[in-house]
Amino acid sequence: MENRTAIVFGATGLVGKALVDELCKSDRYSVIRIFVRNETGFAGKEKIKEYIINFDKPEEYSSQITGDDLFICLGTTIKKAGSIGKMEQIDRDLPIAIATLASGNSVERMAVISSIGADPSSSNYYLRIKGEMERGLIKTKFRTLVILRPSILLGPRSERRTAEEIGKVFMKILGPFMIGRLSKYRGIEGTTVAQVLVRAIEENAGVVIIESDAMQKMRSKKP
């Protein structure tokens, strides 16, 4: 047991839930701090400390965002957010604000979920927002910053995302034919992304960007 403390934002999503499970199983972590909007059912489990906060004002909880490794798995859809502006706040501004607070509290390592194709100059609003988030995080002062860029995420969600469900169907059909340069666009299991999050933050230093096909290869290799 290394007695490390993990900090998790986005613990109720597809990857976030799997991440919490991975952290609970890991001997490296003795405390897992999860920050959520509502009670999750995680509270009471061994290692877990749950903090219910107002995500619009993360600075009010800065004294609690302490530990060793920060994991951010936040993300929404335009339908749920209601507007591109609100989506920018959740997918871009909030991760940068949290990272800035954590860095100020001497958290040394961070891993975040972005998206395949993230680019701050993209004409696609989703890819632009993710690219702007990455650009903002790179300016923060972490000893390790791991940015994962998964393709479409596979696995059960607690909320229904119609467009994503359609995409999953096509991925199951087309996935075997996506080889070479197209392999990074294959769908990837949320559990695989979670496992790579925990492994990559331990194995890397500096700024590291890992795309979907590389995650699949990491998952297939033993640590």
C-alpha positions in Angstrom: 0.0 0.0 0.0 1.5 3.3 -1.1 -1.1 5.4 0.8 -1.8 7.7 -2.1 -4.9 9.9 -2.2 -6.9 10.1 -5.5 -9.2 13.0 -6.3 -12.0 12.2 -8.8 -14.4 14.5 -10.6 -16.9 12.9 -12.8 -17.3 9.7 -10.7 -20.9 9.0 -11.8 -20.3 8.8 -15.6 -19.4 5.7 -17.7 -15.6 6.0 -17.3 -15.9 7.6 -13.8 -17.7 4.7 -12.3 -15.2 2.2 -13.7 -12.3 4.5 -12.5 -13.6 4.5 -8.9 -13.7 0.6 -9.1 -10.1 0.5 -10.4 -8.9 2.9 -7.7 -10.7 0.9 -5.0 -8.9 -2.3 -6.2 -5.5 -0.6 -6.4 -3.0 -1.0 -3.6 -1.5 2.4 -4.4 -4.5 4.3 -3.1 -5.7 4.4 0.5 -8.1 7.3 0.1 -10.4 8.2 -2.8 -12.0 11.6 -2.7 -14.9 11.9 -5.0 -16.6 15.3 -5.7 -20.2 15.1 -6.9 -23.4 17.1 -7.3 -25.6 14.5 -5.5 -25.2 11.5 -3.3 -23.9 8.5 -5.3 -24.1 5.5 -3.1 -20.3 5.3 -3.1 -20.2 6.8 0.4 -19.5 4.2 3.1 -17.4 2.1 0.8 -13.8 1.4 2.0 -11.4 4.2 1.0 -14.0 6.5 -0.4 -14.8 10.0 0.9 -17.6 11.7 -0.8 -18.0 15.5 -1.1 -21.2 17.0 -2.4 -20.4 20.4 -3.9 -21.7 23.2 -6.1 -19.9 22.7 -9.4 -20.6 26.3 -10.4 -18.3 27.4 -7.5 -15.4 25.0 -7.2 -13.3 27.6 -5.6 -15.4 27.5 -2.5 -14.2 23.9 -1.9 -10.5 24.4 -2.8 -9.3 23.4 0.6 -10.8 19.9 0.1 -9.2 19.3 -3.3 -6.1 17.9 -1.9 -4.2 14.7 -2.5 -1.7 13.1 -4.8 -3.4 12.3 -8.1 -6.3 14.2 -9.8 -8.6 12.4 -12.2 -11.1 14.4 -14.2 -13.8 12.5 -16.2 -16.3 15.3 -16.7 -18.4 15.7 -19.8 -21.9 16.5 -21.0 -23.9 16.7 -24.2 -25.4 19.8 -25.8 -28.9 18.4 -25.1 -28.2 18.0 -21.4 -26.2 21.3 -21.1 -28.8 23.3 -23.0 -26.4 25.4 -25.0 -22.9 25.5 -26.4 -22.0 28.2 -23.9 -23.1 25.9 -20.9 -21.2 23.0 -22.5 -18.1 25.2 -22.6 -18.4 25.8 -18.9 -18.7 22.2 -18.0 -16.3 20.5 -20.5 -13.7 23.3 -20.8 -13.8 25.8 -18.0 -14.6 23.5 -15.1 -11.7 21.1 -15.6 -9.3 24.0 -16.0 -10.6 25.6 -12.8 -10.4 22.3 -10.8 -6.9 21.6 -12.1 -5.7 25.1 -11.2 -7.1 24.7 -7.6 -5.5 21.2 -7.3 -2.1 22.5 -8.6 -2.2 25.3 -6.1 -2.7 22.7 -3.4 0.5 20.8 -4.6 -1.3 18.0 -6.3 1.5 16.7 -8.6 -0.2 14.4 -11.1 -3.3 14.6 -13.2 -5.2 12.6 -15.8 -8.2 13.8 -17.8 -10.6 12.4 -20.4 -10.7 14.4 -23.7 -11.7 13.1 -27.1 -10.3 11.7 -30.3 -9.8 14.6 -32.7 -9.7 17.3 -30.0 -8.4 20.5 -31.6 -8.9 24.1 -30.4 -9.1 25.3 -34.0 -11.8 22.7 -35.1 -15.0 23.9 -36.7 -16.8 21.2 -34.7 -17.9 22.8 -31.4 -17.3 19.6 -29.4 -13.8 19.0 -30.6 -13.0 22.7 -30.3 -14.1 22.7 -26.6 -12.1 19.6 -25.8 -9.0 21.1 -27.6 -9.4 24.3 -25.7 -9.6 22.3 -22.5 -6.4 20.5 -23.3 -4.6 23.8 -24.1 -5.7 25.3 -20.8 -4.6 22.2 -18.8 -1.2 22.1 -20.4 -0.5 25.6 -18.9 -1.0 24.3 -15.4 1.9 23.1 -13.3 1.7 19.3 -12.8 4.6 17.0 -12.7 2.5 14.6 -14.8 -0.4 15.5 -17.1 -2.0 12.6 -18.9 -4.6 13.4 -21.6 -6.6 10.5 -22.9 -8.4 10.8 -26.2 -10.8 8.0 -26.5 -13.0 7.3 -29.5 -16.7 6.6 -28.9 -17.2 5.1 -25.5 -18.7 1.6 -25.2 -20.6 0.4 -22.1 -23.8 1.0 -20.1 -24.6 4.6 -19.1 -27.1 5.7 -16.5 -28.5 8.3 -19.0 -29.7 7.7 -22.6 -27.7 9.3 -25.3 -29.5 8.6 -28.6 -26.8 9.7 -31.0 -24.2 7.8 -29.0 -26.3 4.7 -29.0 -26.6 4.9 -32.8 -22.8 5.4 -33.1 -22.2 2.3 -30.9 -24.3 0.2 -33.3 -22.2 1.3 -36.3 -19.0 0.8 -34.4 -19.9 -2.8 -33.7 -20.5 -3.3 -37.4 -17.6 -1.3 -38.8 -15.0 -1.8 -36.0 -13.4 -5.0 -37.4 -12.8 -3.1 -40.7 -11.1 -0.1 -39.1 -7.4 -0.9 -39.4 -4.2 1.0 -39.8 -4.8 4.8 -39.4 -8.5 4.2 -38.8 -7.9 1.9 -35.8 -7.9 4.9 -33.4 -11.6 5.6 -34.3 -12.8 2.2 -33.1 -15.1 2.2 -30.1 -13.4 1.6 -26.8 -14.8 0.2 -23.6 -15.2 2.6 -20.7 -13.5 0.1 -18.4 -10.5 0.0 -20.7 -10.2 3.8 -20.5 -10.5 3.7 -16.7 -7.7 1.1 -16.5 -5.4 3.1 -18.7 -6.1 6.3 -16.6 -4.7 4.6 -13.5 -1.8 2.9 -15.3 -0.8 6.0 -17.4 -0.6 8.4 -14.5 1.8 6.0 -12.7 4.0 5.3 -15.7 4.5 8.8 -17.2 6.0 12.2 -16.4 5.5 15.5 -18.2 2.6 16.0 -20.7 1.5 12.8 -22.4 -1.4 12.5 -24.9 -2.7 8.9 -25.5 -5.1 8.2 -28.3 -7.7 5.5 -28.5 -5.7 2.9 -30.4 -2.7 3.3 -28.0 -5.1 2.8 -25.1 -6.2 -0.5 -26.6 -2.6 -1.6 -26.9 -1.8 -0.6 -23.3 -4.8 -2.5 -22.1 -3.6 -5.7 -23.8 -0.1 -5.5 -22.3 0.7 -6.3 -18.7 2.1 -3.5 -16.6 
